[in-house]
Amino acid sequence: MRQSLNTSLTTRFVVIITTTLVSIIGIMTLLGLIFGDVPYAVPELVPVVGGTAGTIPTGLSAQVFIRLAVLVLAFSIIIGVVNLLLVNIQRTLHGPTISSKLNSFVVLGAFLVGIFATSNAELSNFLLEDIQTPIESALAGLIFFALVYGAFRMLKRQVTASAILFIVTVEIVLIAALPGDAFRVVSQLADWLFNVPVNAGARGILLGIALATLMTGLRVLIGQDRTYGE
């Protein structure tokens, strides 16, 4: 009983320390990115430290923390690539079926070709322009066909203002993709849609993701939620 109580107190103490450190680092990074170095001045009425003034190097600390985050992200990507290679090597050698072995072998071959292409400009351009670009164009075409089919199903079920707006937007984008000067006005309208409403929506989504990530991290740190490992 006493051991479990000590463990619980230790866990709470660690949670308090980590939450405090993360909160301080996050606030300093945010202030550094927005305002740079933050000046301060303590009134003379405050005991011991009264009358002091200076600058909090939040700008420098923000740069340091961001570089550390980039390094951690880079190491995470390296670990993920190594894990992907090890898993596919194991599946290639000891896969349960021939199709799984073949898929893993194709993944390993594509990885090796990509590594070799980094030192060969002609091969890199060939992979980008003759393989990746046609595949992306084909996928984009399939997405548009799926959107048209979804719009048809939507109108077939119920005609609403949002459904009509969706169909009009899809038609504008499809017509703007056609070649020729006859659709110049539609192309300009499509460019405005991409530059204004689409960018605004994308930024709103990114802000929502950032805020949700921040709140989730804080809830995990203060013990309101459990991590995936737990």
N, C-alpha and C positions, 0 to 999 in steps of 0.2 A: 504493500500500500504506500509506504513512504517512498519507495523507488519510483513508482508510477507518478506520485505527486511531484517529486524532484524533476522527473522527465518532462512533465507538463509545464512546470515553471520555467525550465530551461528552454523549451520550445517557444513559450510565450515571450521570453526575454529575447531570443534570437529573432522572432518575428518583429518585435518592437524596434530592435536595432536596425534590421534590414529595411523596414518600412521607413524609418527616419532617414537613413542614408539615401535611399532611393528618392524619397521626397525632396531632400535637400539638393541632390544632384540634378533632379528633374527641374526644380525651380531655378537653380543657377543656370542650367543650360537654356531654359526658356528665356530668362532675363538677358543672358548673353546674346542669344540670337536676335532678340527684339531691340534691346537698348545698348548692347555692347558692355563696356565697363560701367558699373553703377556707382556713382559717388554717394557718400554718406556723411552725415554730420551729427554728432551726439550733443544734445543740449548740455549746458554747464550745470544744470540742476541735477543731472544724473550723477550719483556717487561713483567714485573710482575712475570711470572712463569718461566723465563729463568733459566737454570742450574739445574732444578729439574729432578729427575729420580725416577723410581719405577716400580711396576708391576701391571698391570690391572688383577684383579682376574676373568678372563673370564672362566677359568676351573671350579671354584666353582659356578659361576653364571649359566654356562651351566648345571651342575648337578641339581641345584635348579629349573631351568626352565623345565628341562625334568621331574623331579619329579612332578612338578605342572601339566604338561601336562598329566602325567600318572594318577594323581588324578582326573583331569577333565574327562579323558576318562573313568575311573572307575565309576564315578558318572553318566556319560552319559549312560553307559551300565546298571546301576541299574535303572535309569529312564526308559530306553527302556524296560527292563524286567517287571517293574511294569505296564507300559502302555500296554504291550502285555497281561499281566494277566487281567487287568481291561477290556480291549476290549473283550477278549475271555469269561470272566465271563458274561459280558453284552450280548454277542451273544448267550451264552448257555442259559441264562434265557429269553431273549427277541429276539431271532433270527427270521428272517422272514420265514425260511424254516427248515424242519427237518434235512436236510443234513448240513446246516450251524451250527445248534446247535450241531450235532454229531461231526463235525470237531473241533469245539471249545472245546467240552468236551474231545476229544482225546488229543488236545494240552495241556489242563490243567492237564489231567491224566499223560501225558508224563513228564510234568514239575515236578509234585509231585513225580513221580517215580525217576526222575533224582536227585531231592533233597535228597530223602531217600537213594539213592544209594551212595551218597558221604560219608555216615557213615557206609556203609556195603560193605566190600571189595568183597565178593562173588557175590553179586548182581551187583556191578559195573563191575567186570570181565565178568559176564554173558551178561550184556547189550553190553559191548564192543566187546567181542569175538564171541558171538552167534547171535547178532542182527545187530550191526552197521557194523562189518566187512563183513558179507555176503551181506548186502545191498550195501555197497560201492563196493564190487567186482562185483555184478550184474550191478550196474551203470557203472562201468569201462568197462565191457563187452559190454553193450549197446553202449557206446561211441565208442568202437573199430568197432562194426558193422556199426555204423553211418559213421565212417571215411572210411571204405571200400566201403560202398555204395556211399559216396560222391566222392571217387576216381574213381569209375566206371562211375558215371555220368560225371565227369570231363573229362575222356578220351573219353567218348562217344561224348561229345560236341566238344572238340578240343584237340589234342595231342601237348603239349608244354613241354619245359624243366622243368618248375616249377611243372607241373602235374606229370611228370615222377619221379622227385626228391621226391615229396610228397608220391607217391605210393611206391617207394623203401624204404623210411623211415618207412612207416606203415608196410611193409612186414618184415623189419628187427626187429621191435619191436614185432610183432606177433610171428615170428620164435624164437626170444630170450626168449619169455615167455614159450615155450615148454620145458618139462622136458627131461633130458638125457644129456649125455656128447657129443653126436654127434653135438650139436649146441653150443659148448663152444665158438668157434670163433665168431659166430654171437652174443652170449651173451656179449662177451667182446666189440664187436663193438657197441652194444646197450648201454652198460655202458659208453663208451666214448662219445656217442651222448648225453646221459643224463648229464654227468659231464662237458662237454665242450660247445658244441653249445647251448644246452637247457639252461644251467645256464647263459651263456653269454646273450642270448636273454631275459631271465627273468630279469636279472639285468638291462639290457637296458630299458625294459618296466617299471620297478620300478623307475629308474632314470627319465624317461619321465613323469611318473605320479607325482613324487615329484616336478619336475620343473613346470609342468602344474598347480599343486595345488598352488605352490608358486606364480606364475604369476597371477592366478585367484584371490587369496587372496589380492595381491597388487592392482590389478585393482579395486576390490571392495572397498578397503580402500581409494584409491585416488579418488573414485567417477567415474571411467570409466565404471564400470558395476554396476548393482543393485543386491542386495541380493535376495534370493528366497522369503523371506517374503514381499519384496516390489513389 
